[in-house]
Amino acid sequence: MSDENEKEQVKALTAKKKDNFSEWYTQILINSEFIDYSAVSGVIVFRPSSYYVWDKIREATDVLFKEAGIKDAYFPLFIPERFLNKEKEHIAGFNPEVAWVTGAGNSTFDERLAVRPTSETIMYDSYSRWIKSWRDLPLRLNQWNNVVRWEFKHPTPFIRSREFLWNEGHTAFATEKEALEEREQVLGIYSKVLKEVLALEGVPGKKTNKEKFAGAIASYSIEMLMPDGWAIQGPDFHNDGQNFSKSFDIKFTDKNGNYQYVHQNTFAISTRMIGIMVAMHSDDKGLVIPPKLAEIQVVIIPIYNDSNKEKILKYAEELKSKMKDLRVYVDSSDAYSPGWKFNEYELKGIPIRLEIGQKEYEGRFATAKRRDTGEKFTFNVDESESKIKGTLDKIHENLYNKTKEFLESHIHKVYDYEKFKDLIGKDSGFVQAPWCGSTECEDKIAEETKAKATNMPFDAQHDLDGKKCIYCGKEAKYFVNFARSY
């Protein structure tokens, strides 16, 4: 067997998405050279193509943050233990996951330092010094960073990693009304990025009290579905009220000269979204990356022999020059055959592949193949940019529509508990049911079905008159999406 065939064999996916989703997901990430495992369990290496995806997500989100008036800052990675202990509910929620630094060299620290699991406490120590007057408000800061959470036993790349990347928005307002108004704006930003950049759709709604963020008054999330019908939480937003401002003494003098505690919010989108993107769009041939996130949007593969190599390669470069605003790569390497390259770039999820050989050269055209549908088409070299840009837009639209249709077809509204249990047992996605608001019922449902209350969708909280709780039969106060969850 030749070296070429050996490498091609090693990179072939052996698991099928529908048959063994977990194994397929792992194979696709490794074989496509999207990530690598590190020497530390549960911590991955972002290879260039995956970090490029994150950089584009970060860039798109940050532009919208800045348009909204949210500024970037950076706070320390290490957090004194006394800071974490100031907000008891907060530390209780994170304590099992905290990694501690207890010394350096041969010395032991007088106080343990937490490796950032989240930044409320280190940031709010500064806020307490910076905010003195109503003129200092609102304070709306965001930081892009990494966090470490160590407790879980079965890490999955992107989906649940012991170190991950995210944004942390931390805002402070003079009034509760101003703080509450921010929710719609921030969730709107996240929804826009999901739809227009990642080609994904989710369900925005309010978390139950049991599922809310530790230290928050109320939590809100955009819940997503994976191809196996299990739910996973996407971006979130937390209204923290005055819980942290009272713990950290963040108060100001209002216009009447009275002391008031600020009202606060926190919000985040993380690299988990990359895992959801991979899972939802990719197939048994490899990755499928939305065009706005692809490090290479178009790959040109010249097909030549010794007699026409020079003119075919020159034609390839001419074709590339016609697409100046796109990310185009010409693979002119002699190390592998064109067929091997076709497979390689399908595996890596490049949105469009262009093939050019003798007939394309003579006819002044190119043969293109879409990664999402496999459709082939030809176009004249002089219409390259408009044709390819239009096709990239169609690819994005197709990917988004497919995920939206999948989500909508996997939301089942039920009123009968036996039907509820049957659907949950089949991992059928979100099972939407009326609920009385009792944590006891929520716990019983989880115990009996292994289903979690993901959120209470904003667009489902109507027509509750006369509806009874799916579990206890009492008057229902909410519709909740239940699902088995990552």
GIWO-V445550 format. One line per field, one symbol per residue. phi: phi as a letter, one per 30 degrees, with the letter a starting at -180 (. if undefined). burial: 1 if it has 16 or more other ideal C-beta (glycine too) atoms within 10 Angstrom, else 0. Layout:
phi=???
burial=???
This chain:
phi=.deedddddddddccceddbeddeddddddddidbbdcdceibccddeddddedddddddddededddjccdbbbddcbeedddddcddddddcedcdccccabicccddbdcddedaceddddddedcdcbbeddcdcbcbbcacbbbcddcbdbeidacdbbcacbcbbbbdbdedddddeddddddddddeddcchbbbcdacddddcdddjcdabbbcccccddicdadcdbbbcchceddddchcbbcddcicdbddcbbbaabbdeddddedddcdbdckdbceedcddcdbcccdcbbddcedddddddddddddbddcccbcccdcdbdedddeddddddidebcccbbdddddchbbccbdddcidcabadedcedddddddddddedddddddddddddcccdbbcdddedddddchdjdccbdbdjddddeddddddbiccddaceedcdbhceidceeccidedcbcbccadbd
burial=000000010010101010001001111110111110000001110100111111011101110110000100001010110011011001101100110000000000000111111111111111110010010011111111101111000011111111111111111111000010011001101110111011111111111100111111111111111110111111111111111110110111000000011111111111111111111111100111111111111111111100010001101100110110010101100001000011111111111111111001100011111111000000101001001100110011001100100110011101001001101100011111111110001100100010111111100100000010111100011111111111
